Amino acid sequence: MAPDVERPTHLLHRLTSYSHEREWTEVPADDRLVQDLVPNDLTRRPRWYKDYDDDLSRTLLPQELPGTTEPATSVLAGTADVAPASLDLPGLARLLFLSAGVTRRTTRADGGTNLFRAAGSAGARFPLELYVAVPRGAAADLPGLAPGVHWYDPEAHALVTVGPPPTGDSTTLVVTGTPWRTGWRYRERGFRHIYWDAGTMLAQTLALADAAGLPAHLVTTFPDAEVAALVGADRVHEFPVALVVLGDGRAAVHPTGDPLPGRHDADGLEFPLVTAAQRAGERDVLGAPHARGPAIPVLSSDPGPSTDAVVASKGSIRRLHRDRSVSRVLLVDAMAAATRGVDVPHWVGVSAVDGVPTGIHRWPDVADAVRPLDEATVRDELFAASLEQGLAGDAAFVAMSGIDLATLDDHDYRDAQLLSGLVEGRLHLMAYALGAAASGMTFRDSDLADLLGADVAGLLWTCVGVPEYRTRPSGQPGSPADVTIVWPR
C-alpha cells in the first residue's frame, strides 16, 4: 500500500472516533459514512439472531449441562489441574449455552422482549452468530449430532443443520459478526464493537473449555472467503470473525458444498466502510492459534467459585459503590490473568485500590503512576473521558487498552480489537470470581492522549469495582431468567 494512502481500518477508526467537536450521536460529514441513518430507530430494531426455515433438520441439545469444579481464578491463571477430556454432545451444549445462549430476558415498555446472552455485549446488541463445523472424522465423538455445519439457535438451545460436513480433523466453532445489529445503535463504530464482543465471548468459551479439560485453540487468521462460504455468510451483512478449534487436529473449515441460506433483517443497511475495512483484513491461509501465555501465580487466598458458577452469576453491572475500595491483590490477580498471553498495551486508572497510588498506571507497574493524581481528579478525568458515564467515575479501577495505530495492518487491527475484548471478558470473569464486578465502557478518543500520557488509538475500557447489587443468576437452556434492567446513574 502506498505510504500516502490511509488503510481502510485506520480510516474507519479515525472517522468513528469520538471527540469534543461533536456529540457522539452525530455523524461526521464524510460521504464514506452512511449519512441518513437514524440510530436506535425502533421501527427498524434488528432481530436478535439469524433466521432459518423451520423445516431444516434441528438437533435439540441436552438441557442438563455437565458442570466443573475448578476455580475460575486458577483456570484463567493457567494453573488449573484438570484431567484431559474429549468433547461430547453434553460438553458441546455447555460450551455453546454458556458462551452464546439466551440466559436472561426482560419485557420492554412496548411489550416486546429483550434477550440477553451469556456473554456481555456493548449496548446489549449481541451481533454475533455461532456455528459448529463437524467433520466426518469427529462425528464419532458426538453421538446424536450428524456431521455437517450447524448454526446455534441461542434461544431454543438447538443446532440447525445448514451445510454438508467440512473437511478437516477437529470440530470447529465459527464466530461471525453482523454489522447491522450493532451499527443500528453505533453506526460504523459498531465494527469495533463486533470484535470487542467476540473477544468478550471467546474469553468465556476458552475458560469453559479449559475448566473441562477440552483442547480449545483460538484462531483469528484464516481463509476468510472460504470460511464465509462454509457458513453462508455474504461478507457484507455477516462475516467471519474467529475460530475455536476444539481439538488438536486441523480446523474443519473447508466446505464441501453450498450451505442453506439464512435470513438477516430485510431492511438492514450495509455500511460500505465497514465492508471495506473487513475485506482489507482478509487472509487466504489458516494461521497458527494464539498462544495462551505462561501460567501466572494467583495471590488471592480464596480461590473462589467455579468457571461455570461465575458465568451464571455475572452480568454487566450498572452501578458501583463509589465509596468502597478493592484490594491490591484483586487488581493484580485480575489484570495478570486477563492479559496473560496478550501483548496489547494496557493502562489502569486507579481511584480506590488499597495500597496502590491513585492516578494513571501503565500496566504491569502498579507501584508508580505515569500520571500521579489525587482520587477526585482521577475520577473526574475518567468520568469526563467516558462520555460522562457514571461507572468510570465510580469504579475502583478502570483498565484501558490502546495501541499505536501505525504499527497495525488491516488484519492486525482486527486482532487488536478482538484481543482487547478478550482481556475485557477475562476481567469480567476474574472480577466476579474475586467478589467484585465489572462492565465494559466506551470513551472519547480525543481525550486519551492527555489522560494516558501516550498518543495511542483507544481500544476498550473495563470498569471494576464493588457492586451496589447482584445480578440475578442465569436461567437454564430454554428457560431464561426474567430480570429488571438496572439503569446507570
N, C-alpha and C positions, 0 to 999 in steps of 0.2 A: 504494500500500500504506500502511495506517495506520502512523504512526510507532511505535506500541507493539507492532506485530506483527513478529516476527522472520522474516526471509526464510528460505525453505527451505534455501538453500545455507549461510547463516550458522548456522542451527540444526544442520545436518549437520556443519559444521566444528566447532562447539562440542562436540557430543556425541561426535565421533570424535577429539577432541584427547587426546593422552596427557599424563598428569600424575602427580605423586608420590602422588596419592590412591589409585591402584590400579595393578595391573600392566597392561601394555599388552594382555595377553591377556584381561583382564576387561572385560565389557560393562557400561556404566552402567545402573543400574536405572531405565530410562525406557521406557515401553511403545511409544514411537515407533521404537525399535530392536528388531530381532529378538533375542529373549532365549534361544531354545532351540537355537541353532546351536552345534555343536561344531566349532571351527575345525580345519582340517587333518585332518578325518576321512577316513582313507584308503579307507574303504568308499564314500565319495561323491566321490572325486577327479574333478574336471571333465575332460572330454575336452580335447584340445589345440586343436581348432578345430571349426568348424561342420561339419555333415554333410549331404550331399545324396544323392538317389537315384543309383545307379550308371548308370542308363540315360540320364541327361541328356547333352546334347552337350558334349564336352570338347575343348579345344584344347591339345595339348601344346606348351609354349613352348620356344624354342630353348635348348639347354643350353650352347652355345658363346656366351658373353656378350661383347659388344664392350667393350673397355677404354678407359680415358682416361689421360692422362699429366700433366695439370696438377696441381701440388702441392695437397694438401688445404688447406694453410695459406693459399694465395692464393685458393682457391675460397671458403673460409669468410670470408676478409677482404674479399671482393668485388673483388679486384684481378686476378682471372684473365682472361687474354686468350684467350677460346675462341670459335671461329667459330660463328655460329648454325647450328643443325641442326634437322631435322624428326624427329618421332617415327616410328619404325618398329617392327616386331614384336621384333627382337632388342634394340632400345633399351628397349622396354617390359619385356621379360623381365628385363633388367639392373636396371631400377628396382624391379621387384617383388621379385626374389630378394634383392637387397642391402638392401632395406628390410624385408621381412617373411618371406623364405624360411627354411626349416629348414636351418641351416648346420652344426649340431653336435648330437650326441646322446650320452647316457650310459645305461648299464644300471643300474637300481636294484637294491637288495638283494632285493626281492620278485620280480625277474625282469622287471619292466616297463621301459619305456624313457621317459626324459625327453627332450623335443625342445626345442632352443634355436634361437631365431630370430636373424636378422642384427642386429637392434636389441635392446638390453637391455630387461629388464622387471623390475619390483620382485618379488622372491621367485620369479622365473622362472615367472610365471603367464601371461604373454602373452595379455592379454584382448582383443586387437584382431582384427578381421576387415577384409579389404581387397577392394574391388570396383572394377571398371573399367567405366565407363559410356561406350560408344562410340556417338555419334550417327551417322546415315547419312552426313552430310557429311564426317565424319572417317575413315570406313572406308577410303577410297582410300589413306590413308597407312599402313594396317595390313593389307596383303595377308596372307591366311591367318587373319584374325580377322574374323568376321562382325559387323555392327553389333548392338548389344544390351547388356544388363547382364550382366557376367561376375564370378563370385566367384573369387578367387585361392586355389587349393589350395596351401598353403605347403610341404607335404611332397612332393607329386607334381610341383610346379612346372608347374601346368596351370591353365587358365581354364575354368570351368564356366559355361555359358550358363544364366542363371536368369531373365532378363526380356527384354522387347522393347526395341528401340532407344529411348532417350530423345530428347526434343527438346533442341536446343542446338547449339553450334558446335564446341566443343573436347572431346576425350577428357578425362574427369574421373575421378580416383581418389576413392572414397568410403571413409572410415575410420569404422568403427563400434566400439563398446565393448560387452563382455558382462560385466555386473557380477557374476554368479555365479562366473565363472572367477577373479576376483581377490578377491571377497568371501569365497570359501571359506577363504582364509587371513586376510584383513584385515577381515572384516565390512564394515560400511558405510564404513569409511575407504577401502575399495577404490575408491570413487568418485574420490577424489583420484588414486589410482594409475592409473586408466584414462587420465586426462588427462595425467599425467606421462609414462606410457608412449607415448601418442600423440605428445606433443611430442618425446620422445627419438627415436622412429622417424622423424618428419617432418623432424627435423634431417638425418638421412641422406638421405631422399628428395629434399629440396631441394638438398642439396650434390651428390648424384649427378646430378641434372638439370642443375645449373649447370656441373658439370665436363664434361658432354657438349654444352653449348650449347643445351639444351632449355628453352623457356619453361615455368616452373612457378610457380603462384601459390597461396599458402596462403589459404584462405577458412574462417573459423570462424563467420560469420553467414550463415545460410541458412534456407530454409523447412523446419524440422525434420520436420514431419509428411509433407511431400511427399518429402523425401529418404529418410525411413524407408520410405515406401511404395514408392519406387523399388527398394530392395534387399531388401525383405521383412523389415525389422526391426520388431518389435512395440512398440518404445519402452518395454519393460519388461525383458525378458531380453536385449535388444540395442537400442542406439540410436545414431544418427549423432553423430559427434564432430567431424569436419573434412573438408574437401575440398581436393584439389590439382588445379587446372585446368592441364592440360598443353597450353597454347596461349594465344593472346591473345584468343580469342573468348569467347562466352557459355558458362558452365558447362553441361554436359549433365546436368541433374538433374531434369528434368520428365518424369515417367513417362507412357507412352502405353498402358499395360496393366498387369495384375497380374503380379508375379513369381511364380516357383515357390517353394514353401516349403522352407526348410531346417530342420534339427533342432539344438536345443541339448540339454543334459543333461535327461533326463526328470525327475530329482529335484532340479534346480537351484532354489534358493529365489528368491523375489522379496524385495528389500529395499525396503519401501514408502517409506522416507525418501529412498533413492537415486532412486527413480522420481519422487518429488515434487520433489527438487532438480533433476533433469534437465528435467522438464516446465516448471518455473518459469523456466528459462533459454531456453526455446524461442523462436524467431522465425518470422515468416511471409514474410520477404523475403530476397533474396540480397544480402549486403553486399559491400563492396569488399575486395580482397585485402589482406593485411597487407603493410605497407611493409618492404622489406629493410634500409633504412638506408644511409647513405653508406659507401663503402669506407673501410677503416682501414689505416694503414701497418703492415706486419709488421716487427718489429725483428730477428727471428732471421736470421742469415746463412745458415743451412741451410734451404732450402725444404722438405725432407722428401719423403716418398713421396706418391703419387697418392691421390685420394679412395678409389678402388676398393681399393687396397692397404691403406689404413688400415682400411676397413670389414672387409676379410677377415682382418686381423691382430688386431683389438681384441676384448676381452671385458670383462666386469665383473670387475675384479681383486679378489682377496680378501685379499691380503697385500702390504703396502708396507713398504719399509725405513724404520724409524723414525730411523735414524742418518744418513740421506742427505738432502741438500737439493736444491732445484731453483733455477734461475736467476730473477732478476727479469724477464728478457726472456720466459721461458716463462710466468710468471704474467700479465704484461701482455698478451702476444700472445693467450694462451688466453682471458682474460676479455674483452678488447676484441672479439675475433671472436665469442665466444659470445653477448655481449649486444648485438651490432650490430642496431639497429632494434627492440630490445625495451626497454620502459620499466618493466619490473618491477624494483623495487629489489633490490640485492644487497649482501651483506656478505661479507668474506673473513676467515676465521680463519687467521692466518699463524703457522706453527710453525717452518718451516725454508725460507725463501726468501732467497737471497743478496742482501744489500743492502736488504732490506725489514724494518722493525722488527716484532718479534713482537707479537701482540695481535690485536684485532678491528678491521678497517678497513671503512669504508663506501666501496664501490667507486664511482667510479674513483680515490679518493685512496689511494695506497699509500705515501705519504710519512709521513703522520701517522695513527696508530691512534686510533680513537674510544675504545678501551679498551686502553691500553698494558699488556701483560702479559709476564712472562718466559716462556720457552719451556715450561717444565714446567707452569706454571699454565694457559696456553692449551691445551696438550694435555689436561690433566686436565679442563678445563671442556668441551672439545669431546667428549671421551670420555664424560663423565657425561651431557651433553645428548643424545647419540646413543644413549641406552639402553645405554651401556657396550659399544658395538661398536668393536672394535679399530681399524678403518680410520680412524675420525675422529681418534683419538689418534695414529696413526702417520703420517698424511698430512703432506705438506709444507705444503699449504694446503687449506682447505675453503671452497667457495663456498656461500653460504646466501641463499636468496631469501625475501622476506617482504613483506607489503603491509598497508595499513590496510583492514581488512575493511569499515569503514563507508563507504568510497568506492566499493564494488562493488555493482552489482545482481546478480541471479542469473546473467545471461549473462556479465557481466564476470568473475564468479568462475570460470566455466568457462575463459574465456580466460586468466586469470591463472595457473591451474594448468597449462594446456597450454603457455603461453609459458615458464613455469619449466622444464618438461620440454624445451622446445626449446633453452633455454640449456644444460641438463644434457647433452643429446645433442651439442651443438656442443663443449662442454668435453671430452667423451669423445674426439671426433674430433681436436680440437686437441692434447690431451694425448698421444695416441698418435702423432700426426704429428710432435711435437716430442721424442719419445723417453721420455715419462713414461707414466703410466697413470691411470685414473680409475674411480670407481664411485659410483653414486647411493647415497643414505643417507636414512633417516628419522630422526626426532628426537622428543624430549619437548617438546611445545608449551609447557608451563608454564615451561620453562627459558629461553625465548627472550628475554623482556624483559630479564632480568639479563645474559644472555650478549651480546646485541647492543647493549644500551643503548638499545633502542627498543621500543615496545609495538606489535608487528605480528603479523599472522597468518602463521605459517610456511608456506612452500610446499614447497621441496625443497632438499636438500643434495647437493653433489658433492665427493667426496674426491679429491684429486690428489696424486700423489707418485711415488716411484721404485719400480717393481715388484720383488718378490722372484723372480718367474718370468714367463715369456712364455706367453700363451695359444696353444694350437695353432691354426694358421690354419684358416679356414672350409673346409668341403668344397665341392664343386660341386653344382649343381642335381641333386636326386635322389640324391646321394651325400654325406650329411653326414659330417663328421669325427667319429670316435669319441674322446671325451675322458673324462678322470677329473676329478671335482669336487675342487677345492682348497677346503678349509674354512677359514673365517676363524679368526684367533686368538681 
